[in-house]
Amino acid sequence: MEDAVCQLLENKEDISQYGIARFFTEYFNSVCQGTHILFREFSFIQATPHNRASFLRAFWRCFRTVGKNGDLLTMKEYHCLLQLLCPDFPLELTQKAARIVLMDDAMDCLMSFSDFLFAFQIQFYYSEFLESVAAIYQDLLSGKNPNTVIVPTSSSGQHRQRPAVGEASLPEGVEASLFSQCLENLCDRHKYSCPPPALVKEVLSNVQRLTFYGFLMALSKHHGINQALGALPDRGDLMHDPAMDEELERLLAQVPGLVSSVTASPETGCLPSRTPHWVGFSWRSLHHARKADIESDGSTEETEESET
């Protein structure tokens, strides 16, 4: 509601032409559909669990043809895709998601769409929780009291996971049982979203020792955690979205001369347009996109309608 009112006040002159009631109807329809996060700033897409889930779903639906075609992309290429939906999406978050997949491999290695998507889901949706988990993991590695209240800092982040050279002979990772006890306490007091504690305990009960990124990889592959989050389909259904395909065909049929070009390049059909009136994302992004397109090609909506 706060965002809707802010957009209403910022664009009241344009909105007055359509009516306030229509604006609120379209805005909250877009919230229900999960399209309100398209082309919005990062602070907005991460503001609520619903926004985060909506962004995950939008990323999957827009770029699933990458996986459908079997393409492998680098971390930087996936980051470019994320920036198409959120221009100021932070590179650090993409790097952390890629590290879950690549672990000890170089960051420029190729990744499949499904591997990156499910790792990104865990990293993006549970980012604050994972910062606390990383701090706990580092304390366990250093032998500190795991019952101490953890306050994550920039120095306790996920980039300090590899042991020093002199520690190479030590057992890798931490004891899963002790790690499980610490995470159980963390889930009880954590104010941000975290995976269901029972499923976290299930993941940790299958091993004796584990590394931090091994734990994150297990979370990303866990069927129950994906279902509990509810943003993405199962891995087996990741490339299938009949409703989206049908909607795209319907919308593209309304655009003269576009169907043939999309047929020649199917990937473009999954990218959300920034200009058509049917796209149900927030008014601010729609309004700015229309202005940008008008300035770039010198056309107006009236001219386009007269030509058709």
Secondary structure by P-SEA (a helix, b strand, c coil): caaaaaaaaacaaaaaaccaaaaaaaaaaaaaacccccccccccccccaaaaaaaaaaaaaaccccccccccccaaaaaaaaaaacccccaaaaaaaaaaaaccccccccccaaaaaaaaaaaacaaaaaaaaaaaaaaaaaccccccbbbbcccccccccccccccccccccccaaaaaaaaaaaaaccccccccaaaaaaaaaacccccaaaaaaaaaacaaaaaaaccccccccccccaaaaaaaaaaaaaccccaaaaaaccccccccccccccccccaaaaaaaaaaaaaaccccaaaaaaac
